[in-house]
Amino acid sequence: MIKEIVFISQLLHHLRIDVESPVKVHVDNIGAIFLAENQITSDRTKHVDICYHFIRQYIQEGTVKLEFVKSRENDADLFTKNVNGETFEEHRKNGLDTSRV
C-alpha cells in the first residue's frame, strides 16, 4: 500500500496538485506499526526486514504516517473481512456507501 501512496503522491505533485504531508495511513495492526517504525529485529522478523526498511524510509522522510485505528472503526474491514450485521449497520449509518456491497 505504501508503494501506491508514494506513486500517487508523486503523480499529483507532478501534476502540480498539492498533497498534504504526511499522508495518514490507518492500520489496525499494532505489530505492523511497531515493525515499520522501529529497527529492532529478531530471528522471527528477519524475513520481513526488506519490506519494512522501505516503509521506514518514507516514515522518516515524513511522506507517510502510520496511525492506529481500531478494527471496529476501520471502514476497510467491511470490504476485506467477514463482519457481523451490527458492524455492517454501524458503517452504513456513518455514511459509508454500502449499496455496492
N, CA and C atoms as an extended XYZ file, in Angstrom:
303
Properties=species:S:1:pos:R:3:atomname:S:1:resname:S:1:resid:I:1 pbc="F F F"
N         0.806       -1.179        0.000 N   MET     1
C         0.000        0.000        0.000 CA  MET     1
C         0.862        1.262        0.000 C   MET     1
N         1.977        1.247        0.676 N   ILE     2
C         2.851        2.414        0.733 CA  ILE     2
C         3.379        2.757       -0.654 C   ILE     2
N         3.698        1.726       -1.450 N   LYS     3
C         4.171        1.986       -2.817 CA  LYS     3
C         3.125        2.764       -3.599 C   LYS     3
N         1.868        2.384       -3.455 N   GLU     4
C         0.799        3.063       -4.181 CA  GLU     4
C         0.633        4.499       -3.699 C   GLU     4
N         0.725        4.701       -2.392 N   ILE     5
C         0.600        6.045       -1.831 CA  ILE     5
C         1.720        6.942       -2.339 C   ILE     5
N         2.943        6.430       -2.333 N   VAL     6
C         4.085        7.206       -2.821 CA  VAL     6
C         3.910        7.518       -4.302 C   VAL     6
N         3.483        6.532       -5.089 N   PHE     7
C         3.283        6.747       -6.523 CA  PHE     7
C         2.231        7.825       -6.773 C   PHE     7
N         1.090        7.717       -6.100 N   ILE     8
C         0.018        8.688       -6.312 CA  ILE     8
C         0.451       10.077       -5.846 C   ILE     8
N         1.164       10.152       -4.724 N   SER     9
C         1.657       11.450       -4.247 CA  SER     9
C         2.599       12.086       -5.256 C   SER     9
N         3.511       11.285       -5.805 N   GLN    10
C         4.447       11.815       -6.802 CA  GLN    10
C         3.723       12.221       -8.081 C   GLN    10
N         2.731       11.451       -8.485 N   LEU    11
C         1.946       11.786       -9.670 CA  LEU    11
C         1.200       13.107       -9.468 C   LEU    11
N         0.565       13.265       -8.318 N   LEU    12
C        -0.154       14.500       -8.034 CA  LEU    12
C         0.799       15.691       -7.962 C   LEU    12
N         1.960       15.476       -7.360 N   HIS    13
C         2.970       16.541       -7.303 CA  HIS    13
C         3.406       16.940       -8.712 C   HIS    13
N         3.608       15.957       -9.574 N   HIS    14
C         3.983       16.221      -10.967 CA  HIS    14
C         2.894       17.020      -11.692 C   HIS    14
N         1.637       16.755      -11.337 N   LEU    15
C         0.512       17.474      -11.934 CA  LEU    15
C         0.247       18.817      -11.240 C   LEU    15
N         1.154       19.185      -10.324 N   ARG    16
C         1.075       20.440       -9.573 CA  ARG    16
C        -0.163       20.505       -8.670 C   ARG    16
N        -0.516       19.370       -8.111 N   ILE    17
C        -1.600       19.295       -7.138 CA  ILE    17
C        -0.971       19.058       -5.781 C   ILE    17
N        -1.265       19.949       -4.840 N   ASP    18
C        -0.674       19.841       -3.512 CA  ASP    18
C        -1.237       18.640       -2.756 C   ASP    18
N        -0.339       17.925       -2.104 N   VAL    19
C        -0.712       16.787       -1.273 CA  VAL    19
C        -0.223       17.088        0.128 C   VAL    19
N        -1.133       17.001        1.084 N   GLU    20
C        -0.769       17.264        2.472 CA  GLU    20
C         0.140       16.154        2.985 C   GLU    20
N         1.280       16.536        3.526 N   SER    21
C         2.218       15.552        4.070 CA  SER    21
C         2.254       15.672        5.583 C   SER    21
N         2.393       14.599        6.272 N   PRO    22
C         2.459       13.229        5.780 CA  PRO    22
C         1.067       12.688        5.454 C   PRO    22
N         1.026       11.741        4.529 N   VAL    23
C        -0.223       11.057        4.205 CA  VAL    23
C        -0.492       10.072        5.342 C   VAL    23
N        -1.664       10.162        5.937 N   LYS    24
C        -2.004        9.296        7.067 CA  LYS    24
C        -2.510        7.955        6.561 C   LYS    24
N        -1.897        6.896        7.043 N   VAL    25
C        -2.287        5.535        6.680 CA  VAL    25
C        -2.845        4.879        7.938 C   VAL    25
N        -4.119        4.519        7.909 N   HIS    26
C        -4.747        3.886        9.058 CA  HIS    26
C        -4.476        2.393        9.022 C   HIS    26
N        -3.943        1.888       10.129 N   VAL    27
C        -3.563        0.479       10.244 CA  VAL    27
C        -4.184       -0.078       11.514 C   VAL    27
N        -4.748       -1.280       11.440 N   ASP    28
C        -5.361       -1.881       12.620 CA  ASP    28
C        -4.492       -2.975       13.238 C   ASP    28
N        -3.211       -2.974       12.911 N   ASN    29
C        -2.294       -3.994       13.414 CA  ASN    29
C        -1.138       -3.305       14.136 C   ASN    29
N        -1.149       -3.365       15.456 N   ILE    30
C        -0.122       -2.696       16.260 CA  ILE    30
C         1.253       -3.273       15.962 C   ILE    30
N         1.335       -4.570       15.749 N   GLY    31
C         2.621       -5.207       15.446 CA  GLY    31
C         3.225       -4.680       14.158 C   GLY    31
N         2.397       -4.488       13.140 N   ALA    32
C         2.886       -3.954       11.860 CA  ALA    32
C         3.386       -2.527       12.026 C   ALA    32
N         2.681       -1.737       12.814 N   ILE    33
C         3.130       -0.360       13.067 CA  ILE    33
C         4.461       -0.375       13.791 C   ILE    33
N         4.597       -1.234       14.807 N   PHE    34
C         5.854       -1.320       15.562 CA  PHE    34
C         7.015       -1.710       14.660 C   PHE    34
N         6.812       -2.728       13.815 N   LEU    35
C         7.889       -3.160       12.926 CA  LEU    35
C         8.274       -2.070       11.925 C   LEU    35
N         7.286       -1.330       11.447 N   ALA    36
C         7.566       -0.296       10.459 CA  ALA    36
C         8.292        0.900       11.070 C   ALA    36
N         8.024        1.196       12.323 N   GLU    37
C         8.602        2.384       12.940 CA  GLU    37
C         9.877        2.115       13.730 C   GLU    37
N        10.194        0.865       14.016 N   ASN    38
C        11.360        0.534       14.833 CA  ASN    38
C        12.302       -0.388       14.076 C   ASN    38
N        13.586       -0.224       14.334 N   GLN    39
C        14.575       -1.028       13.621 CA  GLN    39
C        14.994       -2.274       14.385 C   GLN    39
N        14.284       -2.605       15.433 N   ILE    40
C        14.585       -3.802       16.215 CA  ILE    40
C        14.168       -5.023       15.408 C   ILE    40
N        15.084       -5.975       15.264 N   THR    41
C        14.771       -7.192       14.525 CA  THR    41
C        15.115       -8.405       15.372 C   THR    41
N        14.518       -9.509       15.007 N   SER    42
C        14.815      -10.779       15.658 CA  SER    42
C        14.811      -11.857       14.579 C   SER    42
N        15.098      -13.069       14.971 N   ASP    43
C        15.083      -14.165       14.009 CA  ASP    43
C        13.697      -14.345       13.392 C   ASP    43
N        12.655      -14.018       14.153 N   ARG    44
C        11.296      -14.195       13.658 CA  ARG    44
C        10.885      -13.112       12.664 C   ARG    44
N        11.536      -11.947       12.729 N   THR    45
C        11.162      -10.844       11.836 CA  THR    45
C        12.179      -10.609       10.732 C   THR    45
N        13.207      -11.429       10.687 N   LYS    46
C        14.273      -11.232        9.701 CA  LYS    46
C        13.760      -11.286        8.259 C   LYS    46
N        12.788      -12.141        7.985 N   HIS    47
C        12.285      -12.321        6.625 CA  HIS    47
C        11.464      -11.137        6.123 C   HIS    47
N        11.017      -10.244        6.999 N   VAL    48
C        10.219       -9.095        6.565 CA  VAL    48
C        11.008       -7.793        6.586 C   VAL    48
N        12.281       -7.859        6.920 N   ASP    49
C        13.079       -6.649        7.082 CA  ASP    49
C        13.111       -5.756        5.847 C   ASP    49
N        13.291       -6.312        4.676 N   ILE    50
C        13.420       -5.501        3.463 CA  ILE    50
C        12.158       -4.677        3.243 C   ILE    50
N        11.014       -5.279        3.412 N   CYS    51
C         9.740       -4.576        3.240 CA  CYS    51
C         9.631       -3.417        4.218 C   CYS    51
N         9.971       -3.658        5.479 N   TYR    52
C         9.825       -2.614        6.483 CA  TYR    52
C        10.899       -1.542        6.370 C   TYR    52
N        12.074       -1.869        5.819 N   HIS    53
C        13.074       -0.822        5.555 CA  HIS    53
C        12.530        0.157        4.538 C   HIS    53
N        11.835       -0.340        3.543 N   PHE    54
C        11.226        0.505        2.521 CA  PHE    54
C        10.207        1.451        3.159 C   PHE    54
N         9.356        0.912        4.022 N   ILE    55
C         8.332        1.718        4.671 CA  ILE    55
C         8.969        2.713        5.638 C   ILE    55
N         9.963        2.268        6.412 N   ARG    56
C        10.644        3.154        7.363 CA  ARG    56
C        11.220        4.382        6.679 C   ARG    56
N        11.762        4.200        5.489 N   GLN    57
C        12.347        5.312        4.744 CA  GLN    57
C        11.314        6.425        4.553 C   GLN    57
N        10.123        6.067        4.138 N   TYR    58
C         9.091        7.063        3.888 CA  TYR    58
C         8.500        7.627        5.176 C   TYR    58
N         8.504        6.850        6.247 N   ILE    59
C         8.069        7.359        7.546 CA  ILE    59
C         9.069        8.399        8.036 C   ILE    59
N        10.359        8.089        7.939 N   GLN    60
C        11.400        9.019        8.390 CA  GLN    60
C        11.447       10.288        7.546 C   GLN    60
N        11.154       10.180        6.252 N   GLU    61
C        11.132       11.346        5.373 CA  GLU    61
C         9.914       12.215        5.632 C   GLU    61
N         8.914       11.674        6.302 N   GLY    62
C         7.689       12.419        6.548 CA  GLY    62
C         6.690       12.326        5.414 C   GLY    62
N         6.879       11.374        4.518 N   THR    63
C         5.947       11.179        3.405 CA  THR    63
C         4.664       10.517        3.884 C   THR    63
N         4.792        9.525        4.774 N   VAL    64
C         3.623        8.825        5.310 CA  VAL    64
C         3.714        8.776        6.832 C   VAL    64
N         2.560        8.625        7.446 N   LYS    65
C         2.483        8.466        8.897 CA  LYS    65
C         1.483        7.357        9.182 C   LYS    65
N         1.916        6.354        9.914 N   LEU    66
C         1.027        5.248       10.263 CA  LEU    66
C         0.253        5.619       11.517 C   LEU    66
N        -1.054        5.444       11.461 N   GLU    67
C        -1.908        5.724       12.610 CA  GLU    67
C        -2.741        4.495       12.921 C   GLU    67
N        -2.829        4.183       14.208 N   PHE    68
C        -3.614        3.029       14.630 CA  PHE    68
C        -5.100        3.376       14.585 C   PHE    68
N        -5.882        2.459       14.057 N   VAL    69
C        -7.341        2.581       14.073 CA  VAL    69
C        -7.888        1.229       14.516 C   VAL    69
N        -8.821        1.264       15.429 N   LYS    70
C        -9.414        0.012       15.912 CA  LYS    70
C       -10.131       -0.686       14.769 C   LYS    70
N       -10.123       -1.991       14.790 N   SER    71
C       -10.784       -2.765       13.738 CA  SER    71
C       -12.251       -2.381       13.611 C   SER    71
N       -12.884       -2.132       14.711 N   ARG    72
C       -14.313       -1.783       14.702 CA  ARG    72
C       -14.556       -0.467       13.963 C   ARG    72
N       -13.556        0.417       13.939 N   GLU    73
C       -13.702        1.720       13.301 CA  GLU    73
C       -13.074        1.764       11.902 C   GLU    73
N       -12.532        0.651       11.456 N   ASN    74
C       -11.829        0.598       10.184 CA  ASN    74
C       -12.817        0.286        9.055 C   ASN    74
N       -13.112        1.295        8.242 N   ASP    75
C       -14.069        1.105        7.152 CA  ASP    75
C       -13.631        0.038        6.163 C   ASP    75
N       -12.338       -0.154        5.994 N   ALA    76
C       -11.844       -1.145        5.038 CA  ALA    76
C       -12.227       -2.563        5.446 C   ALA    76
N       -12.419       -2.803        6.734 N   ASP    77
C       -12.800       -4.141        7.193 CA  ASP    77
C       -14.107       -4.603        6.561 C   ASP    77
N       -14.975       -3.665        6.283 N   LEU    78
C       -16.251       -4.008        5.671 CA  LEU    78
C       -16.054       -4.702        4.329 C   LEU    78
N       -14.984       -4.347        3.624 N   PHE    79
C       -14.728       -4.895        2.298 CA  PHE    79
C       -13.695       -6.023        2.299 C   PHE    79
N       -12.973       -6.193        3.404 N   THR    80
C       -11.892       -7.171        3.413 CA  THR    80
C       -12.089       -8.314        4.404 C   THR    80
N       -13.083       -8.198        5.285 N   LYS    81
C       -13.305       -9.234        6.290 CA  LYS    81
C       -14.783       -9.564        6.379 C   LYS    81
N       -15.068      -10.734        6.922 N   ASN    82
C       -16.453      -11.074        7.216 CA  ASN    82
C       -16.844      -10.316        8.479 C   ASN    82
N       -17.828       -9.437        8.354 N   VAL    83
C       -18.276       -8.670        9.514 CA  VAL    83
C       -19.710       -9.060        9.838 C   VAL    83
N       -20.068       -8.885       11.106 N   ASN    84
C       -21.427       -9.216       11.514 CA  ASN    84
C       -22.381       -8.098       11.105 C   ASN    84
N       -23.661       -8.346       11.237 N   GLY    85
C       -24.678       -7.391       10.833 CA  GLY    85
C       -24.591       -6.077       11.583 C   GLY    85
N       -24.245       -6.145       12.868 N   GLU    86
C       -24.140       -4.938       13.682 CA  GLU    86
C       -23.040       -4.016       13.159 C   GLU    86
N       -21.886       -4.582       12.845 N   THR    87
C       -20.776       -3.795       12.302 CA  THR    87
C       -21.137       -3.214       10.947 C   THR    87
N       -21.783       -4.012       10.110 N   PHE    88
C       -22.214       -3.547        8.800 CA  PHE    88
C       -23.151       -2.355        8.938 C   PHE    88
N       -24.148       -2.467        9.816 N   GLU    89
C       -25.117       -1.391       10.016 CA  GLU    89
C       -24.459       -0.142       10.582 C   GLU    89
N       -23.496       -0.324       11.464 N   GLU    90
C       -22.788        0.828       12.043 CA  GLU    90
C       -22.045        1.604       10.954 C   GLU    90
N       -21.363        0.897       10.068 N   HIS    91
C       -20.664        1.571        8.971 CA  HIS    91
C       -21.662        2.223        8.015 C   HIS    91
N       -22.789        1.578        7.796 N   ARG    92
C       -23.805        2.135        6.906 CA  ARG    92
C       -24.372        3.427        7.474 C   ARG    92
N       -24.630        3.446        8.780 N   LYS    93
C       -25.174        4.642        9.433 CA  LYS    93
C       -24.181        5.798        9.415 C   LYS    93
N       -22.895        5.472        9.417 N   ASN    94
C       -21.866        6.519        9.415 CA  ASN    94
C       -21.623        7.101        8.034 C   ASN    94
N       -22.385        6.687        7.047 N   GLY    95
C       -22.304        7.302        5.746 CA  GLY    95
C       -21.484        6.563        4.727 C   GLY    95
N       -20.984        5.385        5.050 N   LEU    96
C       -20.227        4.618        4.073 CA  LEU    96
C       -21.194        4.070        3.025 C   LEU    96
N       -20.875        4.237        1.772 N   ASP    97
C       -21.743        3.770        0.693 CA  ASP    97
C       -21.637        2.254        0.588 C   ASP    97
N       -22.636        1.555        1.127 N   THR    98
C       -22.616        0.092        1.119 CA  THR    98
C       -23.556       -0.458        0.077 C   THR    98
N       -24.066        0.378       -0.812 N   SER    99
C       -25.005       -0.091       -1.816 CA  SER    99
C       -24.365       -1.061       -2.801 C   SER    99
N       -23.018       -1.025       -2.917 N   ARG   100
C       -22.325       -1.915       -3.854 CA  ARG   100
C       -21.781       -3.155       -3.177 C   ARG   100
N       -22.035       -3.312       -1.876 N   VAL   101
C       -21.502       -4.461       -1.145 CA  VAL   101
C       -22.368       -5.652       -1.354 C   VAL   101
